[in-house]
């Protein structure tokens, strides 16, 4: 395989994300410098000794633009000060899985990135060995240099890049021994920190194109309404307004500034008519109760003779848990730029799924996908909301109708009331204990609002209970729902782990020992019964218990929780103390198995952020409805956790040497139960419904 030199010199090594072998890419030095080359992925080494990697996955704050180049730099023995990253735009002909979601970017790209760096390093060594007429085996690398220690010779990667580009790349490449890593596992500052702190235009809301128009949309104020009539005369007459258009169930106002458009939107006179039931939160509670006792359930998993286990049980424990709808509430509201022309479409903005955005716009416009470009900006949060493409389609629709480039902007109120939400769910758990306090039967029924399957039937404790039944029922609601950080498990983990504490208490056993005993039993299950790694889960449980000095702290009320999601394992201990007669959450100790930690700084923030997100929404987050309309429309009504309510979060990573697994989501699911179980230890009051602030036992503690 030949690696081509770009005009002006330099080694430009492309690597294909659909396999692990480096592929050649011919580009110009000018294009590299401008960051305008769109590859499946590539590594470049310029004659100025600068190393550049194009990162294809959207950056939403998870640190992928830092982690990806760290992996390449490690295998390349690069000088980190000479490494820079460029955000890649959509190119499905050469990128694979150009998505941010499911905590899957690093697990997918880990080996590909390593091989790209290792291949470049191999070529540079070969070029230096040929130049010095010495065996390549005698050469080594460090800090952007190739060294021949026997002769004392050294030269920079930049000086070797052009010669290296003329060599043949190997089809097989040896990777570093992971024990020799120097950069991976260190704390490295996020590559965008300086630009963010100094206000550089990185985000979708920052994007500006000379001559573009601004657009806002009035959507129905309640789920279940459809557009009947529009009187836009007053809005059209206002300063700066270019047009008012309607499409689907929306009315869009387009003008020359955001403020002018917002004022005109407020002046619209719109009539709606009922198209579906206008559901209220009281209706949802009634529906939950009806479906929980219905015969409509879909069996998700059944092991053993559940009926006999419960019939013969010495003790049966039952409990129900419920969570509300939640908005995603990213700091940056939805926005997107679209310019629909007859010969193509240009899209620019924050999206977690750029290919989905392009595909949906292609369907809308009838324009071939290859004539649609998607430029990905940095995103001010996503949490699953930007997996959807509705706001991109809206921007394209408006641009198409007004025949002009348009930047569509949602207000905070639009963002909170316009969908798409975490589904509301209710769970019913039942456990059967024998005379010895052993768990012999387990039942879980999940009822969700547009949740699909609200269970994870193969997660713990499945495989550790001989007689088990997990089923579910779904209610089709006009309220739109979608993935919310750690979909389904964000509440299921809380409910399940809280219930297991109730079962442990009924069995007269320590909560940690109770879980460990179940996992030891899972080890003996027939092949195929257990879908999670028992040993990895045991390891995080024991680590969290050890690091928190479980059960041995005087005056500290500890609550335990553990969960497996997105290929990773996290155990947490919440610690409450009594202050002025009220329980206060002081600490959370987390043990995390996410495989090899690439960037310790970024990883710590992912875990800490997940814990804060989990406990904050468990305590305060709720979106309620009255006749189809959300009752909260901004942060004055939708309560978030405050700075003085955030506990200290202590994080311990398990160093087991396996390839990295997910980290963006796994720390959130266990957090609510660690808090709730600690609260029970402090007050003897169980918290079964979120948000906790609505529970009389919890009110006023913060």
FENHU-V191025 format. One line per field, one symbol per residue. psi: psi as a letter, one per 30 degrees, with the letter a starting at -180 (. if undefined). A space follows every 10 residues. Layout:
BEGIN
psi=???
END
This chain:
BEGIN
psi=kkjkklkfll kjjlkkffag kkkkkkllee eeefggkjle llkkjlfggk kkkkjfkkjg ffgefeeefe eeeeffhljf fgklkkkklk jfffkkhikj lghfeeeefe eeeeeeeeee eeeeeeeeee efhlkfffll lkhgkkkjfe fgkllleeff eeeefflkkl fkkkllkffg keekfljkkk ffeeeefggk jfleffkkkk fllkklkjlk fkkfllkelk jgeeefflkf kelklkkcgl jkkkafleee eeeeeffkjk kllkflkjkl eeeeeeeeee feglggkkke kkkaieeeee egkfkkkkkk kkllkklehl ejlklkkkjj leglkkkkaj kfieeeeeee eeeefgkkef gkkjkkllki legfegflge feeeeeeeee efhlkkjkkk leeeeffglk lkkkkkkkkk kkkafggkjf kkkkkkkljh fbjglifglk gkffkejkkk llkkkjkfkk lakkkikeff eeeeeefeee eeeeeefhlk eeeeeeeeee eefgllkfek gljeeeeeee eeeeeeffhk ggkkgkjkkl kklklhglkk kkjkkklkjh gkkkjelkkk kkjgakkdje eeeeeeeeee eeeeeeeeef kkjlkjhfkk fkflfffjkl kleffklkjk kjkkjfgllk alffeffeef eeeeeeeeee eefgkkjfkk lfffkeffkg f.
END
